[in-house]
Structures are given as C-alpha cells and as structure tokens.
Amino acid sequence: MQTLHTGYRGLTLLFDLNWDRLLYFVTIAVALMLGAFVGSL
C-alpha cells in the first residue's frame, strides 16, 4: 500500500510539473486539426 501511495504522489508531482507542457502540445494539436478542417473546405 505504501508503494502505491508513493507512486501516486510521484505521478501527481510529475503531472503538476508538466501541466503547462501538456497544455502546449494539446493547443498545437487542436490548431493543426482546425487548420486541416478549414483547408479541406
């Protein structure tokens, strides 16, 4: 149980540190999909 709890805390810390980077990549992906959609019209 201790290992599971420690792993969860580590994963939460990693996610908190990389939240802005994840948001950056999601924004780029959405922009590319929107550009492809507009380009196909």
C-alpha positions in Angstrom: 0.0 0.0 0.0 2.9 2.4 0.8 4.4 1.8 -2.6 1.1 2.5 -4.3 0.7 5.7 -2.3 4.3 6.8 -3.0 3.9 6.1 -6.8 0.7 8.1 -6.9 2.3 11.0 -5.2 5.2 10.9 -7.6 2.9 10.7 -10.6 0.9 13.6 -9.3 4.1 15.7 -8.8 5.2 14.8 -12.4 1.8 15.8 -13.8 1.8 19.1 -11.9 5.3 19.9 -13.2 4.5 19.1 -16.8 0.9 20.6 -16.9 2.0 23.6 -18.9 3.9 21.5 -21.4 0.9 19.2 -21.9 -1.3 22.2 -22.5 1.1 23.5 -25.0 1.1 20.3 -27.0 -2.7 20.0 -26.9 -3.1 23.6 -28.1 -0.8 22.8 -31.1 -2.7 19.6 -31.9 -6.1 21.4 -31.8 -4.7 24.2 -34.0 -3.4 21.7 -36.6 -6.7 19.9 -36.7 -8.6 23.1 -37.1 -6.3 24.2 -39.9 -6.7 20.8 -41.7 -10.5 21.2 -41.4 -10.5 24.7 -42.8 -8.1 23.7 -45.5 -10.4 20.8 -46.6 -13.4 23.1 -47.2 
